[in-house]
Amino acid sequence: MADDVPSIDDIANKTFYGFKYNVDTARLTVEKINDGSPVRLPNAEFIREDDYKHWLWTRNTLGFDWNSSNLTRLLLEVV
């Protein structure tokens, strides 16, 4: 898992987007962090229920919306 951890140079001046999914409520949460707060990435050997399921860093602004014809698909727009 250490190879998956980005270096500080890779994420400097970028915004973090983390995706969490609650299996009990079927709720998807997208967290946006760009204020210098620490981000705790999952450990492959000990995955917690509240860990991010997927994450990314980007300089671009991202927008999210549900597909109007298929509400099970989340659309991502790079602004």
Secondary structure by P-SEA (a helix, b strand, c coil): cccccccccccccbbbbbbbbbccccbbbbbbbccccbbbbbbccccccccccccccccbbbbbbcccccccbbbbbcc
